[in-house]
Amino acid sequence: MNHRESKSQVRKLQWRVELATTLLITLFVAYFYLFRDVSFADSVIGWFISNSLAWGVILFLFQRIRSIHFQLDQIITDTEKQAQRDATLAQLSGGFAVTLTEDEVCQELVDRLYKSGRYDHVVVLLLDPYSRNRVLRAEATKVNIPPKRVLAPGEGLSERAILDLKPNYTPDVSKTPRYTPGLGKGSEIDIPIIFDGEALGTLIVESNATNAYDDFDIEILTIIAEQASLALTNARLMIIEKARRQKAEVLQRAMSTLTSDLELEQVLKQILEQLKQVVTHDSACIFFWENDTIHAMAARGLPKPEEVIGVRYPADNPLFNLIIETRQPIILNDIRKDPRFLGWGGTQGMESWMGVPLIANDKIIGYLTLDSRQINTFESAQVEITQIFADHAAIAIENARLYQHAKESSSRQEVLHQVSQEMIRTGMNADQIYEAIHRAAAQLMPAESFVISILNEETAEIVAAYLWDKNERHEPQTLAPGRGLSWHVIETGDPVLAYDYYNQQELASVNAVHFGSDDHIRSVLAIPMRLGGKVIGMLSAQSYQAHYYTIEDQNILEMLAAYAAIAIDNAHLFSEVQRLAITDSLTGVYNRRHFFSVAQKEIMRARRYKHPISIMMLDLDYYKEINDTYGHVLGDLALKQIAEQCNQNIRKTDILARYGGDEFIILLPETDIIQCEEIAERLRKYMELNPITIDDTAFRITLSVGISGTSKKIPELNFLLKCADAALYQAKASGRNCVKFQTCK
């Protein structure tokens, strides 16, 4: 009953009381007038009858009045209780902050209920999805109770709420054998915390008194538990997302590490070391498939590694055969129930197992096994990331094996060592590296013609960057898609060994691209250059004589291609590093160091030709509040957008750089201070009128700008910066969002 209905009922009862009272008074008056003049002798019987009837009516009306008063008191009491309950509901209900962690949500829930004074003992237990144990996460109580941190299945009254997914009320816990000691007496309500039909845990409240709670308590506790479930789910999603990002970063670092070495033993060690960063496990082993046998090559965490390392097992293992057939990872979440698991290396005590194929060049070269002491350790997300890691590990292994095979020949090793040293000596110039590769190939085998082709992944083009024929270098060519030996080798990733190129049937469909001499090439050896599992180009040694190259030559050139791929990639990386060295990684504009270098040259030029030059320093107003309010990730994105907008609102000849933190600096050649002030004001006004929008969050950022410049005698750069900095300080002191200038004299 709401307050409006209560008032209506009160008015009706008041009207009934007034009517009954009026009737009672009227009856008394009527009785007095009717019998005041009647004698006792004349009307004994009449008097008796009338008196009886009158008093009966009077008693009835009196009783009716009492009943109405009782109902009126009850309505007033119920109304007061409802008002109190509404106040309690307003006090206790309300959402939880979206940034809270699981523990913070639980503690706030407990504190909110305990501080209301309605509950003597408040507990939040969260459910462990694997063990089904209920784990204590927050508690508040009026008495000192030794906490029971974990409730196993079958313990406590709160399990019923989880199983039934509905509240469970026990008016007197002393009469319930499953009660887990809390207050030791009184009442207990267990409310399930549910999200999407699944129990996350329970909210437990107790009172020292028996029968202390009613439906209202269950109702309000259910509402609060629903709000808490949303907050807990949000906290868990945040944890999952953070873990996903961390896993991606770990995987990226791991994959980069795998390509840093070519020694097989070291590569295997790195694989096992990096694997523990990628996916949780207790032990792992790397098996090679060689000559119809399974060969354990390396392991980490095995209870008995000496029983498995170096041992060759028959290839009829059912789990390994299943991996070969499906080319997919295999998971055993309870290996004790699976007879196919043989427990090599003392892994009989493990609970979960995963086998992942190692695939290189579309061939299974072995497999990677992971063991865990817990049941149901490996899930789909872990399988996916492990397979990605295994793919890169397989490529690293295959590259390392190729390298190891090449080292078996001492003469080749010496030649290749000399080649690598020469590549290092050539520096990071791509053309010099191409020439060094050609010279090395010429030392290893005849090469009347030699080709180095490079794949540009961004443009999907292949460029024949180095073309040599009969003692003469030719201009590079961009090859038409699908045409030529380079496209064939790079697309297929397969080497070509042609003893007589134009008479070799399997190469009939490869439309050769001719360059140099009009004579036809006869022998061709073409090798794909691989790096990190990708084909990045091709090396090809060619001769005008048939049957000129052998399998041994192919092996040698493959090793040279491995070195060449690293050297060429290093040259490209060096070029990229040079670009990064002068660029701010966050905003993409010049960094402070490069600004000083360029600015010093511009100052000298301005001084030489007596041209004006100005400097503009910008500071983002209240940028710290953006970081504090929206977080550093969004703050970084804001900096990036501001840098882009600054670039769009200055001239191409102006030089923009990030000076530090939320400060930018612009050098304006050929610009006096008046022109600089106009540009600065235009930029400031643009930022003021154009809010930044990031992820549907719009906020306005203004600029405080300090400028300095000169049109006559050109001072030192540091003095110009000092003047601009002083002007910037004036802009901030003047209330921000303004431009101040200081002429350097």
N, C-alpha and C positions, 0 to 999 in steps of 0.2 A: 504494500500500500504506500503510495507516495504522499507527499505533504498536502497536496490539494485534496485528495480523497479523504485524508484524515480530518481536515478542517470541515469538510462537508458532513462527515459522520458526527463530528462534535456538535455542529449546529443542529442536526436532526435530533440528537439526544437531549440537547438543551431545550429544544421546543417541546419534546415529550415530557420532560421534567416539569416545565412550566404548566403544561396542560393538566398533568396529573395533580399538581399542587392546587391549581384552580378548582378542579372537580372536588378535591377533598375539602377545601374551605367551603365551597358551595353546599356540600352535603351536611357539614356541621351546622351551617346557618339554617338550612331547611329543617334539619332535625329539631333545632331549638324552637323555631317558630311553630312547628306542627304540634309539639307536645308540651309546650309551656303552660297551656290552659286546660289540659285534659287531666281529670282527676284519676287517682289510682284505682278507685272502685269502678269507674266507668270503662276503663280501658286497660285492664291488666293484660288480657290476652293480646290486644292490638299493640299495646306498648311493647310487650315481649317480642312479638313478631317483628315489629318495625325496628326495635332496638337491635335485634339480632342481625336483621338485614343491613342496617346502617353500619354497625360495627364490622360486619363482614366486608362490606364495600370499602370501609376505611382501611381495614387491614390489607385488603387486596391492593388498594392504591398505594399504601405505604410500602408494601413489598415490591410493587412495580417501580416505585421511585428509587428504592435501594438498588434494584437490579440495573436500572438505567444509570445510576451513579457509578456502579461497578464497571459497566461497559465503558462509560466515559473515562474513568481512571485507566482502564486497560488500553484504550485507544491513545490516550496521552502518553502512557508508558511506551507503547510500541512506536509511536512517533519519535519519542526521544531516542529510543534505541536505533531507529533507522537513521536519524540524523547523526548519531555517534558512529554508526557503521559507515555512512557516507564519508564522514570526516576521516575515519581510519583508512578507508579505501583510497581517498585522495592522498593521504600521507604516505601510504606504503607502495602504491602503484606508481608507475612511471618508467620510462625506458632507461636502458643502460647506455653509456657512452660507447660508440663503435670502436674506439681505440683501446678498450680494455683487454687485458689478457685473460685467459681462463681463470687463473687464481684471483685476479682483481674482480672479475664478475662474481665469483663465488663469495669472496669476502664482502663485497658491497651488498649482495643479497642477504647474507647473514647479518651484517651490521644494521641494515635497514629494518629487518624484522625484529631483531633483538632490542633496538632502541625504541621501538613502539611500545614496549612494556607489556605486551600481551603474551609473550612467550618467554619461558624460563630457560629453555635450552634450544638452540637452533644449530642445525648441522646440514652441510651440503656434501653428499657423496657422489662422485662421478664414476661411471661404469667403465671398466677396462674391457674393450671389445673382444680381446683374446681370452683372458682368464675368466671374464665375467665377474671378477671381484669388484666390489664397490670400495673406492678409495676416498678417504677423508681429504677434502680440499679446503674446508673452512668451518669454523666452529665458534660459537659464543654461548656462554653459560653463566648462571649466577653462582654456581657452586664449583668446587675444584673436582673435576671428573677426569680420571686417567683416560686419555683418548685411545680408542681402538682404531688404528690407522687404516686397517683393511678388513672388510667383511667378505668372507668367502661365500659362494653360493650355498644357500641353506641357512645362513646366519641372519638373524635380525628380522624385524617386522617389515623393513623397507623393501625387502625383495618382492613381497606380494604386489606392491605398487608398480614395480618394474615389470613383473610378469603379466599383470592384468592391464597395465597402461591406464590405471585410474587410481584416484586417491584411496588410501586405506586409513580408517580411523579406529583407534583402539581406546575406548573410554577409560579402561583400567588395565594398565600394563602388568600389574602384579598378578593378574589371572592368566597371563599369556606366556607359555613356556619358551617361545622363540624370542622373547624380548631380550635384546642385547643391552646390558646395563648402561643406563644413562643417568637420569635422575634417580632411578630405582623405584619410583612410584609415580602415580598420577596418570595423565593422558598423553597420547602420542598421535600425531597426524603425519602420514607419509604421502608426499605428493610427487608423482613421477615428473621428471623434466624431460619433455618429449619434443622432438623435432622430426617432421616428415614421417610420423608413425614409428619412429625408433626412439627407444629410451636412452637418454644421455646420462641419467643419474637420478638421484632423489633428493628432495628437500624434506628435512625432518624437523618438526617442532614438538616440544614437550612442555607440559605444565606439571607442577607439583600436585595439583588438585585433580581428582578423578572427575570425569564428565565435564571437563573444563571448556570444551569447544563445541561449536554447533556448525550448521551448514554455512553460515556466513564466513567462518574461518576457512573452511574448505574452499569456498568460492574465491576469496581474496588470495589465498595461497596458490590456488591454481592459476589465477591471472598473473601473479608475480612469477611463477615458475615458467609460464609461457614466454614472458618477456625475457627471463634469464636464458631460456633455451635459444632464443634468437641471438642474444649476445654471445653465448658460448659457441654457437655455430659460426658466427662471424669471426670470433677469435681463432677458431680452428682453421677456417678458410684462410685467414691471414697467415697462419703458421705454415699451411700447405703451400701457399703461393711463395712465401719467403724461401721455403725449402726447395721449391721448384727452381727458383732463380739461382739459389746457391748451387744446386745440382748442375744446372746448365753451365755456370761459371767453372765449377770443378771439372766438368767434362771437357770444357774448352781448354782449360789448363793441362788436363791430363793428355788430351790428344796432341797438344803442342809439344809436350815433353816426350812423347813417344817417337817423334821424328827428330829428336835432338841427338841421336846416337845410332851408329850402324853396327856396333859390336853386338852379336847375337845374345851373348850372356848378359850384357848390360841392358839390352832391350827387354829381355824376359824379366829381369829384375825390376825395371821401370814399369812394365805392364802390371806386375803384381803389386808394386807399391802404389801406383796410381789407381788400381782397381779398388783398393780399400777406401779411397776417397770418393769413388763414384757410387758404390753400392755397399750396404752393410752386410758383412759376412764374417765367419770365424776362420775359415781356411779356404785356400784356392790352389788350383793346380793347372798347369799348361801341358797339354798332350799334343804331340805331332803324329800325323798319320804318314808313315813311311814304309814302303815295301810291304803293304798288307799287314802291318803291325801298328800298335798304338804305343808310342814312346813318351814316357813322362819326362819332360825336359826341365821344369822348374816348379817350385811350390812355395807356399807361405802359410804358416799356421797349422800345418798338418801335425797330428800327434806323433806320427812315426814316419817322417819324411824319408828315412833311409830305406824303408820298405818299398818306396815307389819311384824315387828319383833314379833315372838311368835304366829302369826296368822296362822291357818290351813285353806288351801284352798282346794276345791274339786279337785280331780285328773283328772277332765274332761277338763282341760285347753287345748285348741287345740295346742298351741305351745309346751307345755310340752309333749303331746301325740306324736307330730311329732318327738321330740327329742328321745323319747323312741322307736318309730318305726324304725327310721333311725340310731340311735346310733351315730349320727353325729351332729356337731354344726349347728345352724340355725342363719342366718343373716337377719335382716330387716334394709335396708339402708335408708328407709324413713318411719318410723313407723306411721306417721300421716295418711298415705294412707292405712294402714293395720288394719282392724277391729279386728284382733286376739290379738293385743297388748292392754292390759287392764290398763296399767299405774299404777300398784301397787306402793305404797309408794310415791305418788306424782310425778311420772316420766312422767306425761302426756306431759310435755314441752320438753321432749327429742326428738331427731331426728333419732338416730340410736340405734339399739339393737342387742345383740348377746347372744344366749343361748348355753351353752356347757355342755354336759353330764358329770356327775361324775361317773366313772365306777371303781368298785373295785371287785376283784375276779370274773370278767366277769359279774357283776351285776350292773345295774344302781341304785345308792343309792340316787341320787338327781341331781341337776344341778346348774350351776353357770351362773348368768346373768350379763351382762355389758351394761351400757347405755352411750350414748354420746349426747352432745348438737349440734353436727354437722352432716350433712347428709354425707353418704358414708364414715363413719369413718373406718369401719372394712373391711379389705381386706384379700385375701387368705393367705398372709404371716403371718398376725396377727392371723388368725384363727388357723393356724397350730401350732404356738408357744403357743397359749392359750390352745389348746387341750392337748399338751404335759404337760403343767403346771397343767391342770385340772386332768390329769391321776395321777400325783404325789400327788396332793391335795386330791384326792379321797382315795388314799392309806393311806395318813396321817390321814384323817378323820376316815377311817375304823379302823386303829390302835388305834386312840384315843377313838373311841366308844367302842372297845373291852376293852380297859383299863378302861374306865368309868364304863362299865358293871361289870367288875371284882371288882371295888372299892365298889360296892353296898353291898358286904358282908364284914362286919368289921373283922371277923375272918380271912378271906382270905387276906384281906388287910394287917393285922398284920403279917401273915406268909410271904407274899410276900415281905413286907418291910424288915423283918429279912433276907430273902433270898438275897435281893439286897445288904444289908449291908455286908453280908458274902462274896458275890462276890467281893465287893469293897476291903474287907480286904484281900482277897486272892491275890490281886495285879493283874498283867497282864500276869501271867503264864497260858498258855492254859490248861495244865493238872490240875492245881489247880482249875481253873474255872469249868472244867468238873466235878471234884469231888464235888465242892460246889453245882452245879446244881443237881447232883445225891442225895446229902444229903437233899436238899430242897424238891425234888420230894418224897423222902422217908418219909418226915414229912407230906406231903400233901396226900399221897395215898400209898397203898401197891405197892412195886416194887421189886419183886424177881429177875427180870431181868430188866436191864435198858440199853438203847442204845442212844448214841449221834452220829449222822452221819453228816458230813460236806461236802458241795459241793465245789469243787475247780473249779472255773469258767475258769481259765486259761487252765487247762488240761482236763476239762469236766469229771472229775472223782469224785466219791463219796467215801469218806473214813469213815468207821465206827471207829471213833477216840476213842470212849469210849464204851467198852463192859463189862458189869457186869452181872454175873449170879451166883446165890447161894453163895453169900458172897465171890466171887472171881472175880478179874479183869483179862480180857483176852487181848491178844495182838490185836492192831488195825488191821483192814483188809481193803484192797482196793476192793470194790465190782465190780463185772463184770457188764458192761452196761446192763440195763434192768432187772437185777435180784435182787430179794429181796424186802422187805418192804420199805427200804430206797429209792430205785429208784422210786417205785410207789408213795410214798408220795411227794417226791421232784419234780418229773416230773408233777404230777397232781396238786400239791398245795392243795390237799384235806386231811383233817384229816381222820383217820381210827379208828373206835370204833367197835371192834370185841368182841362179847360176848363168842364165841367159834370159834376160828380162823380157824381151819381146817374143820369145818362143816359149814362155812359161804359161801354161794354160790357166792356172789359177789367178794370174794377174792380168788376164785379157780384158777384164772389165774396168781396170784402173787406167783412166785416161791420163797418161803422163803429160806433165807440163815441161816443155823443152826450153832450155836456156843455154847460152854459150855456143859451143861448137855445133856444126851441122851433123857431125857424126853421131851415131846412135850408141848409147850406153849399153853394155852387155851384162856386166855383173853389178848387182845392187845389194847393199846391206843397209837396211833402215831399221832404226831402233827408237821406240817411243821413250821420251824423257818423262819420268814419273817423279812426283813429289807429293808426299802426304796422301797417297792413294789416287792422285789425279794425274792424268797425262797432260803435261804442259807444253810439249813440243816434240820434235823429232831430230835425230842425228842420222845422216845418211852418207856413207862412203860408197863411191861408185867408180867403176873402171870400164874402159873401152875393150877390155879383154874378157872373154867368157870364163866361167868357173874360177873366179879369182879369190873368192872368200869362202871360208870354212866355218864350221860350228864354233871352233875356237876363236875365230875372229869375231863372231857374233857375241860370244861371252865377254871378250875384251871390250867391244864397243858398248855393251850393256853397262859395264862398269864405268866406262868413260861417260856414258849418258847419265849415270847416277851422280857423278861428280859435277857434270855440266849442269844438271838440273839444279843442284844446290848452288852452284856459282851464279847461274843466271838468276835464280830466285833471290840470292843475296844482293845481286846488283839492283834488282827491282826493289827489294826491301830497302837498300841503301838510298835509292832515289826517294822512296816513301819516307824514310827516316829524315832525310834532308828537308822534305816538306814539313814533316811533323815538328822538326827542330825549330822552325820559325813560326809555328802555328799554335795558338791556344787550343788545347784538346777539347774543351767544353764548347766554346763559342765559335770556333772555326776562323776567327780573325787572327791577326798577327799577335805574337806574344811580346812581352815587355822587352826581352833581350833583342829580338829582331827589330823592334821599334827603335831602340836606341841606336842600333847599327845604321838603319836607314835614315833616321832623323839626323844623325851626325853628318852623313853625306849631304843631305839636303841643306843643312846649315852652312856647310862649306861652299856648296854651289851658290846659295843665296848671297853669301858674303863675297864670293868671287865676282858675281854679276850684279851685285847691289840690288837684288830683288827682294820684295817684302816676303815675310814668312810669319805664320801664326801657329799657335798651339791652343787646343781646346781640351780641357779636362772635364769629364762628366762623372757625376756621382748619382746613383739611384736613390731617390728619397725613400726612407723607411723600408729599405730592402730587407732588413733583419726581421721586420714584422711579417713579411711574406714567408720567410723560412720558418718562423715560429708558428705561423697560422696554418700554412699549407704543407710544410715539410720541405726538406732540402732538395728532394727530387724535383718537385714542381718549381722550386726556386731556381734550380739549375736550368730547367727548361725556359723559365722566364728570362734568365740572362742570355740564353741562346737567341730567343726571339728579339730581345732588345738589340743585340749585336746585329742581327739581320736588318732590323728597322733602321738602325743607324747607318748601315752600309747603303740602304736604299735612299737615304736622304742626304747623302754627301756626294761630292764629285768623284769621278774615277781617279783623279790625280791626288785626292786626299788619302791619307794613310791612317787607317783605324787599327787600334790595338787594345788589348785588355791590359790595363795598367796594374790591376791586382784587385782581388775580391770583387766588389760591385762597382769598381771604377774603370772607366775607359778613357782613352786619350786619342786625340786626332791631330795629326800634323797636316797643315794646310799650306803647301808651297804656293808661291806667287799670290799670296793673299795678305792684305793688310788687316789691321784690327777692326776696321769698320765693316769690311766684307765678312770677316770672321764672325763678328757679332750678328750680322744678318743670318748667316748660315746657322749659328748656334740657336738663335731665337726661333728660326723655322723648325729646327729639329726639336727644340723644347716644346713648342706648341703642338707639333705632330704627336709627340708622346703623350701630351696632356689630353688630346682629343681622341686618341685611338687606344682604347683599352686592350690589354693582352688577354687572349682567351686560350686556356690550356685545359684539355679534358673537360670541356663544358664549364670551366671555372673562369669567370671574367673578372679582372681587377685592373685598376688604373695605376700606372707607375709614372711618376713625374721625375724630372731631371733637375739637378742643380748643376750649373755650368760655370766654370771659370775659364776665361780666355786671356791670352797674352800675345803680344805681337810687336813687330817693329817694321818700319819701312825705310829706315836709314841705316844707322850703324847696327850691325847684326851681332848680338851678344852670344855668349856660349850657350849651349843647349841647356845646361843645368840652371842657368839664370832664367831662361825662358820658362822652364818647368816650374821654377820657384815662384815666378810671377803668376803663372796660371794657377798654381796651387793656392796662392794667397787670394786670388780672385775667387776660387772655388770656396774657400773658407768664408769669404764675404757673402757669397750666395747662400750658403747654409745658414749663416748668422742672420740673414735677411728674411728668413722664413721659408727657404727652399723654393723649388720650382721657379727659378729665375736665372738670369744670365748676368754675370758681373765680369768686368774686364779690368785689366791692369796693364798699362803700357810700359814696356821695358825701356828704361832710360839709362 
